[in-house]
Amino acid sequence: MCIDTLRRWIRDSGSIVFFGGAGVSTASGIPDFRGAHGLNGKYDAEVILSRGFFETHTREFFDFYRAHMLYTDAEPNVVHYRLAELERQRKLNTVITQNIDGLHDKAGSKKVLALHGSIWYNYCMRCGKSYSAETVKNSVGIPRCECGGIIKPDVTLYGEPLDQYVLDMAHAFAQAAEVLIIGGTSLKVYPAAGILESYMGRKAVIINTEETPRDKYADLVIRGDIAEVFKAL
């Protein structure tokens, strides 16, 4: 019944915005990093992926990052491909994602707002030179630029602010959407979780395996894996 409603809303709308989190990419073999094991049980993943840890335990940060965040061989799944198709049909206005894997782009989406950056962009903190994800993946210890500077992934770590322009654009698209579909995210991490609050319409959908603190603000809640839901659409 709920999926029938979502199917109808998608069919009848020409102004859809999708906002997704880690659950979108699990069907591509990318686990939620919060489930990753820390370094010898000493640190939680969220601690390791913080700006403070990056600065004070740089080698340990990159050991974890290479092992648990760099899924360069991952392929898009049904969610990524279906959203790219909706964009080509001029029904989907944009994808807003908390993921850094770049799979929406790989699936063919052109209008993607990556709130937390991307593993595919890396830069020298000293001279600004750009480097590929493979450079970081194939490095040992701390990846270094030819100038000696540290090569930092262009991803937003805990303790770093989101790109304000990208965040403002995300809120603007969400506000103007006819249908807002939110999937695979716990809606617990701000400011990204506040995007639902910008929505002005009456067709907000939350798809997640577990209850979220924002379910009460949705017009339709579908409890389940987002990949399975999209297969049924």
LINWOPE-V969515 format. One record per helix or strand of 3 or more residues. SS is the DSSP state (helix for helix, strand for strand). FROM is the first residue (numbers start at 1). LEN is the number of residues. If there is no record, write none. Layout:
ss | from | len
SS | FROM | LEN
SS | FROM | LEN
//
This chain:
ss | from | len
helix | 2 | 11
strand | 16 | 5
helix | 22 | 3
helix | 26 | 3
helix | 33 | 3
helix | 45 | 4
helix | 51 | 6
helix | 58 | 11
helix | 78 | 11
strand | 92 | 6
helix | 103 | 5
strand | 112 | 3
strand | 117 | 8
helix | 133 | 5
strand | 150 | 6
helix | 164 | 13
strand | 179 | 5
helix | 192 | 7
strand | 204 | 5
helix | 215 | 3
strand | 220 | 4
helix | 226 | 7
//
